Amino acid sequence: MKPLIVIPARGGSKGVPRKNIKVLGDKPLIQYTIDAAKGVFDDEFICVSTDDFEIKSVVEQLGLKVPFLRPNELASDTAGTYEVLLHAISYYESKGYFPDTLILLQPTSPFRTSAHIKEALKLYHESIDMVVSVKETKANPYYILFEEDRNGYLKKTKEANFTRRQDCPKVWEYNGAIYIINVKALKERAISQFTKVCKFEMDETSSHDIDTLLDWKIAEIILQDFKK
């Protein structure tokens, strides 16, 4: 495996302002992900992709070199992760390093650990498009998710005759913590178009993702429980 680990950290954040470098517990949020990556990979393969000078400074104070600042077209609210990943791959290829496996670690998942990454890597092989971390969803489409029909009436998202939630098939949702991606597949199509995808299951606490201030407060509670 020739890995490239990408940690995307845009400066702008609406839900929690400056969240990537906001201190959670006793360290910046992004440090949790950097520490997890460092526990598995050498620093030279870890790329924090950011458009923000302050984030770059914080990361480099943690001892990890930031190889570039994203161009303006990849720094807006509308910039997609797909383009950010291709940009990182292109940069490293221009320096003579040609990764075949990209590991995407989002800094909003502070409770994903090195151990999780190592276990997920065991599931990956070059014949698939991606291994992705998931959690079992509580919002089961066979039971409690509904859509409006043309008449404005609610109907189940997936029709079935289940009377108990426990009888429904298990359904998984991406938790945003780990994506192990085949670079060849990524160059051909976006992640949403992948068909050969395998899951790596994580528990609800480890899956916690920070997008809002409520998510942040819950993360603080989880940290307090860890300390106990």
C-alpha positions as CSV (number, residue, x, y, z in Angstrom):
1,M,0.0,0.0,0.0
2,K,1.2,3.5,-0.9
3,P,-1.0,5.6,1.4
4,L,-2.0,9.2,1.4
5,I,-3.8,10.4,4.5
6,V,-5.9,13.5,4.0
7,I,-7.3,15.6,6.8
8,P,-9.5,18.3,5.3
9,A,-9.7,21.4,7.5
10,R,-11.4,24.4,6.0
11,G,-11.2,27.7,7.9
12,G,-14.9,28.6,7.6
13,S,-17.5,26.8,9.7
14,K,-21.1,27.9,10.3
15,G,-22.2,25.4,12.9
16,V,-19.3,25.8,15.3
17,P,-17.1,28.8,14.3
18,R,-13.4,27.9,13.9
19,K,-14.2,24.4,15.1
20,N,-11.2,22.7,13.7
21,I,-8.9,24.6,16.0
22,K,-11.3,25.2,18.8
23,V,-10.1,23.6,22.0
24,L,-12.0,20.5,23.1
25,G,-10.9,19.3,26.5
26,D,-7.2,20.2,26.5
27,K,-6.3,20.3,22.8
28,P,-7.5,21.7,19.4
29,L,-10.2,19.5,17.8
30,I,-8.0,18.7,14.8
31,Q,-5.3,17.3,17.1
32,Y,-7.4,14.3,17.9
33,T,-7.4,13.3,14.3
34,I,-3.8,14.1,13.8
35,D,-2.8,12.0,16.8
36,A,-4.9,9.1,15.5
37,A,-3.2,9.3,12.1
38,K,0.2,9.5,13.6
39,G,-0.4,6.4,15.5
40,V,-0.7,4.4,12.2
41,F,1.2,6.3,9.5
42,D,4.5,8.2,9.1
43,D,4.2,12.0,9.1
44,E,5.3,12.3,5.5
45,F,2.1,10.6,4.3
46,I,-0.3,12.8,6.4
47,C,-1.7,15.8,4.6
48,V,-3.8,18.5,6.3
49,S,-5.5,20.2,3.5
50,T,-6.5,23.7,4.5
51,D,-7.1,27.2,3.1
52,D,-6.5,28.9,6.5
53,F,-3.2,30.3,7.8
54,E,-4.2,30.0,11.4
55,I,-5.1,26.3,11.0
56,K,-1.8,25.8,9.2
57,S,0.1,27.5,12.1
58,V,-1.7,25.4,14.7
59,V,-1.0,22.1,12.9
60,E,2.7,23.0,12.4
61,Q,3.0,23.8,16.1
62,L,1.8,20.2,16.7
63,G,4.8,19.1,14.6
64,L,3.2,18.2,11.3
65,K,4.2,20.1,8.2
66,V,1.3,21.5,6.1
67,P,2.5,21.1,2.5
68,F,0.3,23.7,0.8
69,L,-2.7,26.0,1.3
70,R,-5.7,25.2,-0.9
71,P,-6.3,27.4,-3.9
72,N,-9.2,29.9,-3.6
73,E,-11.6,27.8,-5.7
74,L,-11.3,25.0,-3.1
75,A,-11.8,27.3,-0.1
76,S,-15.5,28.3,-0.5
77,D,-18.6,26.9,1.1
78,T,-19.4,25.2,-2.2
79,A,-16.1,23.4,-2.6
80,G,-16.6,19.6,-2.5
81,T,-14.6,17.0,-0.7
82,Y,-14.1,15.2,-4.0
83,E,-12.2,18.1,-5.6
84,V,-10.2,18.6,-2.4
85,L,-9.0,15.0,-2.5
86,L,-8.1,15.1,-6.1
87,H,-6.1,18.3,-5.5
88,A,-4.2,16.6,-2.7
89,I,-3.4,13.5,-4.9
90,S,-2.3,15.8,-7.7
91,Y,0.0,17.7,-5.4
92,Y,1.8,14.6,-4.1
93,E,2.0,13.2,-7.6
94,S,3.7,16.4,-8.8
95,K,6.3,15.8,-6.1
96,G,7.0,12.2,-7.3
97,Y,4.8,10.3,-4.8
98,F,2.0,8.3,-6.4
99,P,-0.4,7.0,-3.7
100,D,-2.7,4.1,-4.5
101,T,-4.8,4.3,-1.3
102,L,-6.3,7.5,0.2
103,I,-7.4,7.5,3.8
104,L,-9.8,10.4,4.5
105,L,-10.0,11.4,8.1
106,Q,-12.4,14.2,9.0
107,P,-11.3,16.3,12.0
108,T,-14.9,16.4,13.2
109,S,-14.6,12.8,14.5
110,P,-12.5,13.2,17.6
111,F,-13.2,9.8,19.1
112,R,-12.0,7.8,16.2
113,T,-8.7,6.3,17.3
114,S,-5.6,4.7,15.8
115,A,-7.0,1.3,16.7
116,H,-10.2,2.0,14.6
117,I,-8.0,3.0,11.6
118,K,-5.9,-0.2,11.9
119,E,-9.0,-2.4,12.1
120,A,-10.6,-0.7,9.1
121,L,-7.4,-1.1,7.1
122,K,-7.6,-4.9,7.6
123,L,-10.8,-4.9,5.6
124,Y,-9.4,-3.0,2.6
125,H,-8.1,-4.6,-0.6
126,E,-7.4,-3.2,-4.0
127,S,-10.4,-4.9,-5.7
128,I,-12.9,-2.7,-3.9
129,D,-13.7,1.0,-4.2
130,M,-13.8,1.9,-0.5
131,V,-14.0,0.8,3.1
132,V,-16.1,3.3,5.1
133,S,-16.9,3.6,8.8
134,V,-20.5,3.3,9.7
135,K,-22.8,3.1,12.7
136,E,-26.2,1.4,12.9
137,T,-28.8,4.0,12.3
138,K,-31.7,4.5,14.6
139,A,-33.7,6.1,11.9
140,N,-34.7,2.9,10.1
141,P,-36.3,3.6,6.7
142,Y,-38.5,0.5,7.1
143,Y,-40.0,1.8,10.3
144,I,-39.7,5.4,11.2
145,L,-38.7,7.4,8.1
146,F,-41.4,8.8,5.9
147,E,-41.7,10.7,2.6
148,E,-44.5,12.8,1.2
149,D,-46.3,11.5,-1.8
150,R,-47.7,13.6,-4.6
151,N,-50.8,14.3,-2.5
152,G,-48.8,15.4,0.5
153,Y,-49.5,12.3,2.5
154,L,-46.7,10.5,4.4
155,K,-45.6,7.1,3.4
156,K,-42.8,4.9,4.6
157,T,-39.5,5.5,2.8
158,K,-39.2,1.7,2.3
159,E,-42.4,-0.3,2.2
160,A,-42.5,-3.5,4.3
161,N,-44.9,-5.1,6.8
162,F,-42.8,-4.9,9.9
163,T,-44.7,-4.2,13.1
164,R,-41.6,-4.1,15.4
165,R,-38.4,-2.1,14.8
166,Q,-36.4,-5.1,16.0
167,D,-37.6,-7.1,13.1
168,C,-36.4,-4.7,10.4
169,P,-33.2,-5.3,8.5
170,K,-30.2,-3.5,10.0
171,V,-29.5,-0.2,8.2
172,W,-26.1,1.6,8.3
173,E,-25.2,5.2,8.0
174,Y,-21.8,6.7,7.3
175,N,-20.4,8.2,10.4
176,G,-17.8,10.4,8.7
177,A,-14.8,9.1,10.6
178,I,-12.9,6.8,8.2
179,Y,-12.8,6.5,4.5
180,I,-10.2,4.1,2.9
181,I,-10.4,4.8,-0.8
182,N,-9.0,3.2,-3.9
183,V,-7.2,6.1,-5.7
184,K,-7.8,4.5,-9.1
185,A,-11.6,4.4,-8.4
186,L,-11.6,7.9,-7.1
187,K,-10.0,9.3,-10.2
188,E,-12.8,7.6,-12.3
189,R,-15.8,8.7,-10.3
190,A,-17.0,10.5,-7.1
191,I,-17.4,8.6,-3.8
192,S,-21.2,8.8,-4.1
193,Q,-20.9,6.7,-7.3
194,F,-18.9,3.9,-5.7
195,T,-20.5,0.5,-5.9
196,K,-17.9,-1.8,-4.2
197,V,-18.1,-0.4,-0.7
198,C,-17.5,-2.4,2.5
199,K,-18.4,-1.3,6.0
200,F,-16.3,-0.9,9.1
201,E,-18.7,-0.7,12.1
202,M,-18.1,1.7,15.0
203,D,-20.1,2.2,18.2
204,E,-22.2,5.3,18.7
205,T,-19.7,7.1,21.0
206,S,-16.7,6.5,18.8
207,S,-18.9,7.6,15.8
208,H,-19.8,11.0,17.4
209,D,-19.4,13.7,14.8
210,I,-19.3,17.4,15.5
211,D,-21.3,19.7,13.3
212,T,-23.3,21.9,15.7
213,L,-22.9,23.5,19.1
214,L,-25.0,20.8,20.5
215,D,-22.7,18.2,19.1
216,W,-19.8,20.1,20.7
217,K,-21.5,20.0,24.1
218,I,-22.1,16.3,23.8
219,A,-18.4,15.8,22.9
220,E,-17.4,17.6,26.1
221,I,-19.7,15.3,28.1
222,I,-18.1,12.2,26.4
223,L,-14.7,13.5,27.3
224,Q,-15.7,13.9,30.9
225,D,-17.0,10.4,31.0
226,F,-13.7,9.2,29.6
227,K,-11.8,10.9,32.3
228,K,-13.9,9.2,35.0
